[in-house]
Amino acid sequence: MTGYSRSAVPPFRYLCPMLITISREYGAGGSEVGSRVARALGWRVVDNELVERVAARAGLTPEAVAQREERVPTFIERLARALVAATPELVVPPEAGGTAFSLSEEDLVRVTELVVEEVAAEGKVVLVGRAAPAVLAREREAIHVKVVAPREWRIRAAAERLGVPPDEAATVTDETDKMRARYHRQYYSRDWSDPVSYHMLLNTAALGLDGTAAVIVERARALGW
């Protein structure tokens, strides 16, 4: 890796009260668990809302942010399109004449971190994905959870949700997990699969979505949240 290091990112200086992050294997139901936890605690869940928040800052609709010719863009591309429109000086040097599509991934990772930290600073939030456990690893008032399930179970869940054959769902499942593992390894020097990186590692196939959420909620309440 060149041109980027986590130490180059300004430290998160805000108090981060009562925060739950959920990392998840693809198809394990992390978003559903996050929604259940937030509902039980009376908190907010932030998942795809992260893109919507940036779009609002840029004066765009989420639909405009998501549109890109024949294909749906990645989260990073959607985030870049919206944020560059709002504050291009943050990630594109004026002399470079860059656009959202010429930005380096390293710059966009930094943008993602800034938005994650902004959301987390509001407190009482369940934040799903976006490498939040790595970005906010130093925050004491947080519960970092990883949601997992056996591969075949996740493939079946993905096939049902996406409406595609199992072999296609398997490809999406495996490629998405590889991308997430690479992202954590490259930008945070973390093993995404290492359980020590999380406070809880929960199996949704064994516990169910409601059961998984209940374990997280019980821990939060034990902490007085």
C-alpha positions as CSV (number, residue, x, y, z in Angstrom):
1,M,0.0,0.0,0.0
2,T,1.3,3.5,-0.9
3,G,0.1,7.0,-0.3
4,Y,-2.1,6.3,2.7
5,S,-1.9,5.3,6.3
6,R,-4.5,5.3,9.1
7,S,-2.1,7.6,11.1
8,A,-2.6,10.2,8.4
9,V,-6.2,10.6,9.3
10,P,-6.9,13.2,12.0
11,P,-7.8,11.5,15.3
12,F,-11.5,11.4,16.2
13,R,-11.7,13.9,19.0
14,Y,-15.4,13.7,19.9
15,L,-16.9,11.8,22.7
16,C,-18.6,8.7,21.1
17,P,-21.3,7.8,23.6
18,M,-23.3,4.6,23.3
19,L,-22.4,3.2,19.9
20,I,-22.8,-0.2,18.4
21,T,-21.0,-1.3,15.2
22,I,-22.0,-4.3,13.2
23,S,-19.6,-5.9,10.8
24,R,-21.0,-8.8,8.8
25,E,-20.3,-11.6,6.5
26,Y,-22.4,-11.3,3.3
27,G,-25.8,-12.9,3.7
28,A,-25.5,-13.3,7.5
29,G,-28.2,-10.7,8.1
30,G,-26.2,-7.9,9.6
31,S,-28.5,-5.1,8.4
32,E,-31.6,-6.9,9.7
33,V,-29.9,-7.5,13.1
34,G,-28.9,-3.8,13.2
35,S,-32.4,-2.7,12.6
36,R,-33.8,-5.0,15.3
37,V,-31.1,-3.8,17.8
38,A,-31.8,-0.1,17.1
39,R,-35.6,-0.6,17.4
40,A,-35.3,-2.4,20.7
41,L,-33.0,0.3,22.2
42,G,-34.9,3.2,20.6
43,W,-31.7,4.2,18.7
44,R,-31.1,5.0,15.1
45,V,-29.6,2.5,12.7
46,V,-27.3,3.9,10.0
47,D,-26.7,1.6,7.0
48,N,-27.4,3.0,3.6
49,E,-28.4,6.3,5.3
50,L,-24.7,7.1,5.2
51,V,-24.9,7.7,1.4
52,E,-28.1,9.6,1.8
53,R,-26.6,11.9,4.4
54,V,-23.8,12.8,2.0
55,A,-26.3,13.3,-0.8
56,A,-28.3,15.7,1.3
57,R,-25.1,17.7,2.1
58,A,-24.4,17.9,-1.6
59,G,-27.9,19.0,-2.5
60,L,-28.6,15.8,-4.4
61,T,-31.2,13.1,-4.2
62,P,-30.1,9.6,-3.3
63,E,-31.4,8.5,-6.7
64,A,-29.1,10.9,-8.4
65,V,-26.2,9.8,-6.3
66,A,-26.8,6.1,-7.2
67,Q,-27.3,6.6,-10.9
68,R,-24.3,5.8,-13.1
69,E,-25.0,4.7,-16.7
70,E,-25.6,0.9,-17.0
71,R,-24.5,-0.2,-13.6
72,V,-25.1,0.5,-9.9
73,P,-21.9,2.1,-8.5
74,T,-20.1,0.8,-5.5
75,F,-20.6,2.5,-2.1
76,I,-17.3,4.3,-2.5
77,E,-18.3,5.7,-6.0
78,R,-21.7,6.9,-4.7
79,L,-20.1,8.5,-1.7
80,A,-17.5,10.2,-3.9
81,R,-20.1,11.6,-6.4
82,A,-22.1,13.2,-3.6
83,L,-19.2,14.5,-1.5
84,V,-17.2,16.0,-4.4
85,A,-20.2,18.0,-5.4
86,A,-20.5,19.4,-1.9
87,T,-16.8,19.9,-0.8
88,P,-14.4,19.2,-3.7
89,E,-11.6,20.8,-1.9
90,L,-11.7,18.1,0.7
91,V,-10.5,15.3,-1.6
92,V,-9.6,16.8,-4.9
93,P,-6.7,19.3,-5.1
94,P,-7.9,22.4,-7.1
95,E,-4.9,22.2,-9.4
96,A,-5.6,18.5,-10.2
97,G,-8.9,19.1,-11.9
98,G,-10.1,15.8,-10.6
99,T,-13.5,14.3,-10.5
100,A,-15.2,11.6,-8.4
101,F,-14.0,9.1,-10.9
102,S,-10.4,10.1,-10.8
103,L,-10.1,10.1,-7.0
104,S,-7.8,7.5,-5.5
105,E,-9.3,4.8,-3.3
106,E,-7.1,6.1,-0.5
107,D,-8.7,9.5,-0.6
108,L,-12.1,8.0,-0.7
109,V,-11.3,5.8,2.3
110,R,-10.5,8.9,4.2
111,V,-13.8,10.5,3.2
112,T,-15.6,7.4,4.4
113,E,-13.8,7.6,7.7
114,L,-14.8,11.3,8.2
115,V,-18.4,10.5,7.6
116,V,-18.4,7.5,9.8
117,E,-16.9,9.5,12.6
118,E,-19.4,12.3,12.1
119,V,-22.3,9.8,12.4
120,A,-20.8,8.1,15.4
121,A,-20.3,11.4,17.3
122,E,-24.0,11.8,17.5
123,G,-24.3,8.8,19.8
124,K,-27.1,6.2,20.3
125,V,-26.5,4.8,16.9
126,V,-26.2,1.3,15.4
127,L,-23.7,1.6,12.5
128,V,-23.7,-1.2,10.0
129,G,-20.6,-1.9,7.9
130,R,-18.3,0.7,6.4
131,A,-15.4,-0.8,8.4
132,A,-16.8,1.1,11.4
133,P,-15.2,-1.3,14.0
134,A,-11.8,-0.4,12.5
135,V,-12.4,3.3,12.1
136,L,-13.8,3.6,15.7
137,A,-11.6,0.9,17.3
138,R,-10.3,3.4,19.9
139,E,-13.7,4.4,21.2
140,R,-14.4,3.1,24.6
141,E,-18.1,3.6,24.7
142,A,-18.8,1.1,21.9
143,I,-19.8,-2.5,21.3
144,H,-18.2,-3.9,18.2
145,V,-20.1,-7.0,16.8
146,K,-19.4,-9.3,13.9
147,V,-22.3,-11.3,12.5
148,V,-21.4,-14.6,10.8
149,A,-23.1,-17.8,9.5
150,P,-22.1,-20.9,7.6
151,R,-21.3,-20.2,3.9
152,E,-24.1,-22.5,2.6
153,W,-26.7,-20.8,4.9
154,R,-25.6,-17.4,3.7
155,I,-25.7,-18.4,0.0
156,R,-29.3,-19.6,0.5
157,A,-30.2,-16.3,2.2
158,A,-28.5,-14.3,-0.6
159,A,-30.2,-16.3,-3.4
160,E,-33.6,-15.7,-1.8
161,R,-33.0,-12.0,-1.2
162,L,-31.5,-11.3,-4.6
163,G,-33.8,-13.6,-6.5
164,V,-30.9,-15.3,-8.3
165,P,-29.7,-19.0,-8.7
166,P,-27.6,-20.4,-5.9
167,D,-24.4,-20.4,-8.0
168,E,-24.8,-16.7,-8.7
169,A,-25.5,-16.0,-5.1
170,A,-22.4,-18.0,-4.1
171,T,-20.2,-15.8,-6.4
172,V,-21.7,-12.6,-4.9
173,T,-21.2,-13.9,-1.4
174,D,-17.6,-15.0,-1.9
175,E,-16.5,-11.9,-3.8
176,T,-18.1,-9.5,-1.3
177,D,-16.4,-11.2,1.6
178,K,-13.1,-11.1,-0.2
179,M,-13.5,-7.4,-0.9
180,R,-14.3,-6.6,2.8
181,A,-11.3,-8.7,4.0
182,R,-9.0,-6.9,1.5
183,Y,-10.3,-3.5,2.6
184,H,-9.6,-4.1,6.3
185,R,-6.2,-5.7,5.5
186,Q,-5.1,-2.9,3.2
187,Y,-6.2,0.1,5.1
188,Y,-6.2,-1.0,8.7
189,S,-3.7,-3.9,8.8
190,R,-6.5,-5.9,10.4
191,D,-7.6,-9.5,9.8
192,W,-11.3,-9.1,9.1
193,S,-11.9,-12.7,10.3
194,D,-10.0,-12.3,13.6
195,P,-12.6,-12.6,16.4
196,V,-10.3,-10.6,18.7
197,S,-11.1,-7.5,16.7
198,Y,-14.7,-7.6,18.0
199,H,-16.4,-7.7,21.4
200,M,-18.9,-10.3,20.1
201,L,-18.9,-12.8,17.3
202,L,-22.5,-14.0,16.8
203,N,-23.8,-16.8,14.5
204,T,-27.2,-15.9,13.0
205,A,-27.8,-19.4,11.7
206,A,-27.6,-20.7,15.3
207,L,-29.2,-17.8,17.1
208,G,-31.6,-16.5,14.5
209,L,-31.9,-12.8,13.7
210,D,-34.1,-12.0,16.7
211,G,-31.8,-14.1,19.0
212,T,-28.7,-12.4,17.7
213,A,-30.2,-9.0,18.2
214,A,-31.4,-9.9,21.7
215,V,-27.8,-10.8,22.8
216,I,-26.5,-7.4,21.6
217,V,-29.4,-5.6,23.3
218,E,-28.8,-7.5,26.6
219,R,-25.2,-6.4,26.6
220,A,-26.1,-2.8,25.9
221,R,-28.6,-2.7,28.7
222,A,-26.0,-4.4,31.0
223,L,-23.8,-1.4,30.3
224,G,-26.6,0.9,31.3
225,W,-27.4,2.0,27.8
